[in-house]
Amino acid sequence: VWFKRDLRIEDHQALMSALESGTVLPLYILEPELWREPDMSLRHYIFLRQSLRELDQSLSARGQGLIIKVGNAVDVLKDLQARHTIKALWSHQ
């Protein structure tokens, strides 16, 4: 499950659907190009960091912590596909 903006596990349809299909690899991709946008700020980053910490704690309590990768999303996803047998990618639009 690729977490983007919806950083919670409660009422998370993509996560629930993925769990029904089997083992889940929870992922967040920190994209440097996004953080270069003029409307992003340190305040946003601090909020994101806290939200990711809370998401990781929630996921870890259920058996699998959050995996955070840095880079271009396409490149990160290709790398994960090469390293793992991934049957599907779940995420909110």
Secondary structure, 3 states (H helix, E strand, C coil): CEECCCCCCCCCHHHHHHHHHCCCCCEEEECHHHHCCCCCCHHHHHHHHHHHHHHHHHHHCCCCCCEEEECCHHHHHHHHHHHCCCCCCCCCC
